[in-house]
Amino acid sequence: MVRVGVHVSIGGSISGAIDRASELDCDTFQIFTRNPRQWKVRAIHREEALSFIEKSKRTGMNPVIAHMPYLPNLASPHRIVYKRSVNALKSELERCGQLKISYLVTHLGSHVGKGHDQGLRNILKAMDAVLSKADNRVILLFENEAGSRNSMGSSFEEIQEMINGLEAYSDRIGVCLDTCHAFAAGYDLRDEFAVEATINELDRIIGIRKIRIIHANDSKGDLNSKVDRHEHIGLGKIGEEGFKALLHHKKLMDLPFVMETPVNELRDDYGNIKKLRELATQV
């Protein structure tokens, strides 16, 4: 059976996120370890960390995933933003280590009009500065982008270029494949044949062994729209046939599928978990 989960809130306490994930019958889950809309960060107290670790072991949910906050931009040409972003990455890796979290997902940012080459240099410099001093085994996952103007990492080739530039840390780096972002960037996922072609291309360029997490999100935008807007599973432009093909693909079926789908009058988190499991069991 496929491992399915969602992004859950840490409101109240970090360990409370595990309770919410359990209530939703998750096999895996993702969190922010802090307020994602602020630079300021509160320290994790030892008791909080121990409670989180104990609950994680007791529930058996695996893997536990963290996501970088919204403000950092590792490709930024602006000195103050760049410095804050590097510090945020360093802090998040340390926090994941405290909580025994397996993976930290990060967006690769925007070069803000300064060009791909400058953005790439900034990203590689940031990653090297942090990973060269990291004292835990948390794996950093690069998330593919939807292809909006100035964004970094919307193509498989761009992501592999970054991986190549960080060869010294190959055991510390992986990829989180976001289905909405891939579709918006021009990779078709609407049926079995399209999924087969896209996954084969991904395997050829990056290698499936580098893919550790699937962000399973349907797309409000059309193929190659460059629009990053998530939709409920099966109700967007990828559709049920696309997700059924993804869930049954032999190269993906052992990976965790974590959703960042909306919660509204159409469906909630549990509804999307139920839909994904339903599609996984269909022949």
Beta strands, then each sheet from edge to edge (+ up, - down):
strand 1: 3-7
strand 2: 28-31
strand 3: 64-67
strand 4: 103-106
strand 5: 139-143
strand 6: 173-178
strand 7: 211-215
strand 8: 218-219
strand 9: 230-231
strand 10: 256-259
sheet 1: 1+ 2+ 3+ 4+ 5+ 6+ 7+ 10+ 1+
sheet 2: 8+ 9-
end
